[in-house]
Amino acid sequence: MARAIFSIWRGDQSGGAMQDYVTEVSEGMVVLDAVHQIQAESAHDLAVRWNCKAGKCGSCSAEVNGKPRLMCMTRLSDLPLDEPVTIEPMQAFPSIRDLVTDVSWNFEVKTKIKKFTPRPPDAADGTWRIAQEDVERVQEFRKCIECFLCQDVCHVLRDHHLHDAFIGPRFLVYTAALEMHPLDVEDRLADLKEAHGVGYCNITKCCTKSCPEHITITDNAIIPLKERVVDRFYDPVRRLLRVFQG
């Protein structure tokens, strides 16, 4: 057993400060274990959101030593315990209390994206025939656990606070899953260009690096969506054809 210092942000929407706690740590512990232990020992009113403790619910997102992480998947053995471990709430969303942030904006955004609209069945039994490679292309995007770490690390939301103009990487992934689905016939490109602000992303790949499910957000979702928008609205040949057709 060893003792470690954890510097945890305490406060709410009106403000707050970092507060140090000392607790015993042992082999195999993760950050969430330490937070729960501190709750039990010395900070009974410490607010923290969690559920599965298995890296699948996305609830315990926070910033550990300045990096967006799932607390339940961040092992203390991977952190330098000779100095305080800082634990802060996600910075891209409003604080509720302590480590808990208000992520309701994300669910509001999701309702604004055009839903899955399948083409008519192409088989006599009322089902569809789909190529396996088309299924596999979008399967990666379904791994998202909506931890919103990619949203938190995105500078457009975190630093520039353009929540009204940009849906963020999580929902560009969601849109890509729909746009690339072999059965979907809905057109979301105009929304991507205007309402969803895909042009704000400058493909730094910070969202990809932060994803605990290792989804290749930038290369496999965002860049293909950008290419589709460019082809539709900015390709000079297409613009010339529209002039002649109009």
C-alpha positions as CSV (number, residue, x, y, z in Angstrom):
1,M,0.0,0.0,0.0
2,A,1.1,3.5,-0.8
3,R,-0.3,7.0,-0.3
4,A,-1.1,9.3,-3.2
5,I,-2.4,12.9,-3.5
6,F,-5.4,13.6,-5.7
7,S,-6.2,17.2,-6.6
8,I,-9.9,17.3,-7.4
9,W,-11.9,20.2,-8.7
10,R,-14.7,21.1,-6.3
11,G,-17.4,23.6,-7.2
12,D,-20.4,24.3,-9.5
13,Q,-21.5,26.7,-12.2
14,S,-20.7,29.7,-10.0
15,G,-17.1,28.7,-9.5
16,G,-14.8,26.4,-7.6
17,A,-11.2,25.4,-6.9
18,M,-8.9,22.4,-6.8
19,Q,-8.8,20.6,-3.4
20,D,-6.2,18.0,-2.4
21,Y,-7.0,14.6,-0.9
22,V,-4.6,11.9,0.3
23,T,-5.6,8.3,0.2
24,E,-4.1,4.8,0.1
25,V,-3.7,3.2,-3.3
26,S,-2.9,-0.4,-4.2
27,E,-2.1,-2.5,-7.2
28,G,-4.8,-2.6,-9.9
29,M,-6.7,0.5,-8.8
30,V,-8.0,2.9,-11.4
31,V,-8.8,6.6,-11.0
32,L,-12.5,6.0,-10.4
33,D,-11.5,3.6,-7.5
34,A,-9.5,6.4,-5.9
35,V,-12.4,8.9,-6.3
36,H,-14.8,6.4,-4.7
37,Q,-12.4,5.8,-1.9
38,I,-12.0,9.6,-1.3
39,Q,-15.8,9.9,-1.3
40,A,-16.0,7.2,1.4
41,E,-13.2,8.6,3.5
42,S,-13.2,12.4,3.4
43,A,-15.4,13.9,0.8
44,H,-18.8,12.4,1.2
45,D,-20.5,15.0,-0.9
46,L,-18.1,14.7,-3.9
47,A,-20.2,14.5,-7.1
48,V,-19.1,12.1,-9.8
49,R,-21.0,10.4,-12.6
50,W,-20.4,6.7,-13.2
51,N,-22.3,3.6,-14.0
52,C,-20.7,0.4,-15.5
53,K,-17.0,0.8,-14.4
54,A,-16.1,-1.3,-17.4
55,G,-15.5,1.4,-20.1
56,K,-18.7,0.8,-21.9
57,C,-21.2,3.3,-20.5
58,G,-19.2,6.5,-21.1
59,S,-20.4,8.1,-17.8
60,C,-17.2,8.7,-15.9
61,S,-15.5,11.0,-18.4
62,A,-13.2,13.6,-16.9
63,E,-9.8,15.2,-17.4
64,V,-7.0,13.4,-15.6
65,N,-3.7,15.2,-15.5
66,G,-5.1,17.5,-18.2
67,K,-6.1,14.8,-20.6
68,P,-9.7,13.7,-21.4
69,R,-10.1,10.1,-20.1
70,L,-12.5,7.6,-18.8
71,M,-11.7,7.4,-15.1
72,C,-12.6,3.7,-14.9
73,M,-10.1,2.8,-17.6
74,T,-7.2,5.0,-16.4
75,R,-4.9,2.9,-14.2
76,L,-3.0,4.5,-11.4
77,S,0.0,2.5,-12.4
78,D,0.1,4.5,-15.6
79,L,0.3,7.8,-13.8
80,P,3.2,9.5,-11.9
81,L,2.0,9.2,-8.3
82,D,5.1,11.0,-7.0
83,E,3.1,14.2,-7.7
84,P,-0.6,15.1,-7.3
85,V,-3.0,13.5,-9.8
86,T,-5.3,16.2,-11.0
87,I,-9.0,15.3,-11.7
88,E,-11.2,17.9,-13.3
89,P,-14.6,17.9,-15.1
90,M,-14.8,18.1,-18.9
91,Q,-14.2,21.7,-20.0
92,A,-16.4,21.8,-23.1
93,F,-19.7,21.6,-21.1
94,P,-21.2,23.6,-18.3
95,S,-20.5,22.5,-14.7
96,I,-23.2,21.0,-12.6
97,R,-21.1,20.2,-9.5
98,D,-17.6,18.9,-8.9
99,L,-16.8,16.3,-11.6
100,V,-20.3,16.3,-13.1
101,T,-21.0,18.3,-16.3
102,D,-24.2,19.1,-18.1
103,V,-24.0,17.1,-21.4
104,S,-27.6,17.5,-22.4
105,W,-26.6,19.7,-25.3
106,N,-25.3,16.6,-27.0
107,F,-28.6,14.9,-27.0
108,E,-30.3,18.0,-28.3
109,V,-27.9,18.0,-31.2
110,K,-28.7,14.4,-32.0
111,T,-32.4,15.2,-32.5
112,K,-31.5,17.7,-35.2
113,I,-29.7,15.2,-37.5
114,K,-32.0,13.6,-40.1
115,K,-32.8,10.1,-39.1
116,F,-32.2,6.9,-40.9
117,T,-34.4,6.6,-44.0
118,P,-34.1,3.2,-45.8
119,R,-34.7,2.6,-49.5
120,P,-37.6,0.2,-50.3
121,P,-36.8,-3.6,-49.8
122,D,-35.3,-5.2,-52.8
123,A,-36.2,-8.8,-52.1
124,A,-39.4,-10.7,-52.4
125,D,-39.6,-11.4,-48.7
126,G,-39.5,-7.7,-47.9
127,T,-35.8,-7.5,-46.8
128,W,-32.7,-6.0,-48.3
129,R,-29.5,-7.4,-49.8
130,I,-26.3,-5.6,-48.7
131,A,-22.7,-6.2,-49.6
132,Q,-20.6,-7.2,-46.6
133,E,-18.0,-4.6,-47.3
134,D,-20.7,-1.9,-47.1
135,V,-21.8,-3.3,-43.7
136,E,-18.2,-3.3,-42.4
137,R,-17.5,0.3,-43.4
138,V,-20.1,1.7,-40.9
139,Q,-19.7,-1.0,-38.2
140,E,-16.8,0.9,-36.6
141,F,-18.9,3.9,-35.9
142,R,-21.4,1.8,-33.9
143,K,-18.8,1.3,-31.2
144,C,-19.3,4.8,-29.9
145,I,-20.3,4.8,-26.2
146,E,-21.1,8.5,-26.2
147,C,-18.5,9.4,-23.5
148,F,-18.2,12.8,-25.3
149,L,-14.4,12.8,-24.7
150,C,-14.0,13.7,-28.4
151,Q,-16.4,16.6,-27.9
152,D,-14.4,17.7,-24.9
153,V,-11.1,17.7,-26.6
154,C,-12.4,19.4,-29.8
155,H,-11.0,23.0,-29.9
156,V,-14.0,24.3,-31.7
157,L,-16.2,23.4,-28.7
158,R,-13.7,23.6,-25.9
159,D,-11.9,26.8,-26.8
160,H,-14.2,28.6,-29.2
161,H,-17.5,27.5,-27.7
162,L,-19.2,27.3,-31.1
163,H,-21.9,24.9,-29.8
164,D,-24.5,26.7,-31.9
165,A,-22.7,26.3,-35.1
166,F,-20.8,22.9,-34.8
167,I,-22.1,19.5,-33.9
168,G,-18.7,18.1,-32.9
169,P,-16.9,14.9,-33.8
170,R,-19.2,12.6,-32.0
171,F,-22.2,13.6,-34.2
172,L,-20.1,13.8,-37.3
173,V,-19.4,10.1,-36.6
174,Y,-23.1,9.6,-36.1
175,T,-23.9,11.4,-39.4
176,A,-21.2,9.4,-41.2
177,A,-22.8,6.1,-40.0
178,L,-26.1,7.2,-41.6
179,E,-24.6,8.8,-44.7
180,M,-22.5,5.7,-45.5
181,H,-25.2,3.2,-44.6
182,P,-25.9,1.2,-47.8
183,L,-29.7,1.4,-47.3
184,D,-30.0,5.1,-46.3
185,V,-31.4,7.5,-48.9
186,E,-31.6,10.7,-46.8
187,D,-29.5,13.7,-47.9
188,R,-27.7,15.4,-45.1
189,L,-25.0,17.3,-47.0
190,A,-26.6,20.7,-47.0
191,D,-27.1,20.4,-43.2
192,L,-23.5,19.3,-42.8
193,K,-22.3,22.4,-44.7
194,E,-24.6,24.9,-43.0
195,A,-26.3,23.9,-39.7
196,H,-23.8,21.3,-38.6
197,G,-20.6,23.3,-39.4
198,V,-18.4,20.5,-40.8
199,G,-16.2,23.2,-42.2
200,Y,-15.1,24.2,-38.7
201,C,-13.1,21.0,-38.2
202,N,-9.5,21.4,-39.2
203,I,-8.7,17.7,-38.9
204,T,-6.1,18.0,-36.0
205,K,-7.1,14.4,-35.1
206,C,-7.3,15.2,-31.4
207,C,-10.7,13.5,-31.3
208,T,-9.3,10.3,-32.7
209,K,-6.6,10.3,-30.2
210,S,-9.0,10.7,-27.3
211,C,-11.5,8.0,-28.3
212,P,-11.5,5.1,-25.8
213,E,-13.1,2.8,-28.4
214,H,-10.3,3.6,-30.9
215,I,-12.7,4.8,-33.6
216,T,-10.8,6.4,-36.5
217,I,-13.0,9.5,-36.3
218,T,-11.0,11.9,-38.5
219,D,-9.9,9.7,-41.3
220,N,-12.9,7.4,-41.6
221,A,-15.8,9.7,-40.7
222,I,-15.0,13.4,-40.8
223,I,-12.7,13.6,-43.9
224,P,-15.1,11.5,-46.1
225,L,-18.0,13.8,-45.0
226,K,-15.9,16.9,-45.9
227,E,-15.1,15.4,-49.3
228,R,-18.8,14.8,-50.0
229,V,-19.7,18.4,-49.1
230,V,-16.8,19.8,-51.2
231,D,-17.9,17.6,-54.2
232,R,-21.5,18.8,-53.9
233,F,-21.0,22.5,-53.3
234,Y,-17.5,23.5,-54.4
235,D,-16.5,21.3,-57.3
236,P,-16.0,23.7,-60.2
237,V,-17.2,21.2,-62.8
238,R,-20.4,20.5,-60.9
239,R,-21.0,24.3,-60.4
240,L,-20.6,24.8,-64.2
241,L,-23.1,22.0,-64.9
242,R,-25.6,23.6,-62.6
243,V,-25.3,26.9,-64.5
244,F,-26.0,25.2,-67.8
245,Q,-28.8,23.0,-66.3
246,G,-30.4,26.0,-64.5
